[in-house]
Amino acid sequence: MKAEVQRVLDQVRPGLQADGGDVELVEVTEDGIVKVRLKGACGSCPMSTMTLKMGIERAMKEQIPGIKEVVGV
């Protein structure tokens, strides 16, 4: 599942990089929780929660069955 998660992150990464940010995969748990770290401009952006939930989490859930949540660490 980790390879699939990384593939989805690679799809959303260009949009984050265009705004001066990035995302790093920290962990994928066996129960479907994906832990990521937002970096650069995304790490300190007040809209980072929206990016995490409406962008990254939504893409993960659409493309990978079994993903329950994406959380920032």
Order of alpha helices (4+ residues) and beta strands (2+ residues): alpha-beta-beta-alpha-alpha-beta
